[in-house]
Amino acid sequence: MCEWTLEDILVLKSNLHLTNKQLTLILPNKSIGDIKYKCKLLGIQKKTPFCKFNPNEIETLTTNKEFNERITGHLLGDGSLHSDISFALRNTKKDYVVELQSFFNSITGRKNKISTIPSYITSINGISTKCKESYRCTFSCTPIFRLLKELWYKERKIVPRTINLTPLVCNRWYCDDGNLYIDQKKGILRITLHTDAFILPDVEFLISLLTISIGIYPKKKLKRTDQYVITITGKDVLLFLDYIKTCPVPSFGYKWDLKTYTKYHANCSSCKQMFQYGAFAPYRKRCDQCIQTHKDGHN
């Protein structure tokens, strides 16, 4: 039987994220079998990428607000659940994927790595398309993702009616599946949230939830047969970006770049009351109510 010194045990306990093979390099007198036996004897569990979570770790994760909100935001966007075992996110922005994997690693003590998917040619709607190099992070925990799979997937991916659109949820949803369109000459400012994967009732539910959560009034837009996107325009874009807070990584900074679009204050030339509006330059003379009254008077 291999002899273990106190120093050996401290080395073992301090490097539970390493594989047994890697541990043999820093514990040269110990075999893989010695290390497995000692872990079992001491009642300690390795924290390698594929190590099962114990009940206390699972409880900690399921009650972690940030963890749950990140997962929800990504499942609204580009995140997916593989079988009922793991969650994965794939994106072309490496710093975005690294930031998420670093978060997963920090709260679990694991050292999961980022996978790189080389660029390739595929066919989308019969059109040959080149997909850029992308990156993928994964997180495996069957007890957690089995329950989420039941919530998010029926015959197809759905939006659970129990979700809340917190700032972090919306932040990650926007990073994954949102884009900002600006046309200063035409005075257009628009955010589009691509909800192609969801059916119309799910899209309408998300629109109502955005209104309740943020006080904005998005609209649905038919992209193609039975596929809708959500659009947010004008001053509501400012409210949405204020709500979701700052950009998480430099590579998505362009999604927060409003150019010269900002809030303006003016005194209405009709009712003399101060009002706010959003624009690329100051131009409004009357408030919304007086403009509508003027239109009604000419109908």
Secondary structure as the mmCIF struct_conf table of DSSP 4:
data_model
#
loop_
_struct_conf.conf_type_id
_struct_conf.id
_struct_conf.beg_label_comp_id
_struct_conf.beg_label_asym_id
_struct_conf.beg_label_seq_id
_struct_conf.end_label_comp_id
_struct_conf.end_label_asym_id
_struct_conf.end_label_seq_id
HELX_RH_AL_P HELX_RH_AL_P1 LEU A 6 SER A 14
TURN_TY1_P TURN_TY1_P1 ASN A 15 HIS A 17
BEND BEND1 LEU A 18 LEU A 18
HELX_RH_AL_P HELX_RH_AL_P2 ASN A 20 ILE A 26
BEND BEND2 LEU A 27 LEU A 27
TURN_TY1_P TURN_TY1_P2 PRO A 28 ASN A 29
HELX_RH_AL_P HELX_RH_AL_P3 ILE A 32 LEU A 42
TURN_TY1_P TURN_TY1_P3 GLY A 43 GLY A 43
TURN_TY1_P TURN_TY1_P4 PRO A 49 PHE A 50
HELX_LH_PP_P HELX_LH_PP_P1 CYS A 51 ASN A 54
HELX_RH_AL_P HELX_RH_AL_P4 PRO A 55 THR A 62
TURN_TY1_P TURN_TY1_P5 THR A 63 THR A 63
HELX_RH_AL_P HELX_RH_AL_P5 LYS A 65 LEU A 76
TURN_TY1_P TURN_TY1_P6 GLY A 77 ASP A 78
STRN STRN1 SER A 80 HIS A 82
TURN_TY1_P TURN_TY1_P7 SER A 83 ILE A 85
STRN STRN2 SER A 86 ASN A 91
BEND BEND3 THR A 92 THR A 92
HELX_RH_AL_P HELX_RH_AL_P6 LYS A 94 THR A 108
STRN STRN3 SER A 115 ILE A 117
STRN STRN4 TYR A 120 ILE A 124
TURN_TY1_P TURN_TY1_P8 ASN A 125 GLY A 126
STRN STRN5 ILE A 127 CYS A 131
HELX_LH_PP_P HELX_LH_PP_P2 LYS A 132 GLU A 133
STRN STRN6 SER A 134 SER A 140
HELX_RH_AL_P HELX_RH_AL_P7 THR A 142 TRP A 152
STRN STRN7 TYR A 153 TYR A 153
BEND BEND4 LYS A 154 ARG A 156
STRN STRN8 LYS A 157 LYS A 157
TURN_TY1_P TURN_TY1_P9 ARG A 161 THR A 162
HELX_RH_AL_P HELX_RH_AL_P8 PRO A 167 ASP A 177
STRN STRN9 GLY A 178 ASP A 183
TURN_TY1_P TURN_TY1_P10 GLN A 184 GLY A 187
STRN STRN10 ILE A 188 LEU A 193
TURN_TY1_P TURN_TY1_P11 ASP A 196 ALA A 197
BEND BEND5 PHE A 198 PHE A 198
HELX_RH_AL_P HELX_RH_AL_P9 LEU A 200 ILE A 214
STRN STRN11 LYS A 219 ARG A 224
TURN_TY1_P TURN_TY1_P12 THR A 225 ASP A 226
STRN STRN12 GLN A 227 THR A 233
TURN_TY1_P TURN_TY1_P13 GLY A 234 GLY A 234
HELX_RH_AL_P HELX_RH_AL_P10 LYS A 235 ILE A 244
BEND BEND6 THR A 246 THR A 246
BEND BEND7 PRO A 248 VAL A 249
HELX_RH_3T_P HELX_RH_3T_P1 PRO A 250 TRP A 256
TURN_TY1_P TURN_TY1_P14 LYS A 259 THR A 260
STRN STRN13 THR A 262 ASN A 267
TURN_TY1_P TURN_TY1_P15 SER A 269 CYS A 271
STRN STRN14 MET A 274 ALA A 279
BEND BEND8 PHE A 280 ALA A 281
BEND BEND9 ARG A 286 ARG A 286
HELX_RH_AL_P HELX_RH_AL_P11 ASP A 288 GLY A 297
TURN_TY1_P TURN_TY1_P16 HIS A 298 HIS A 298
#
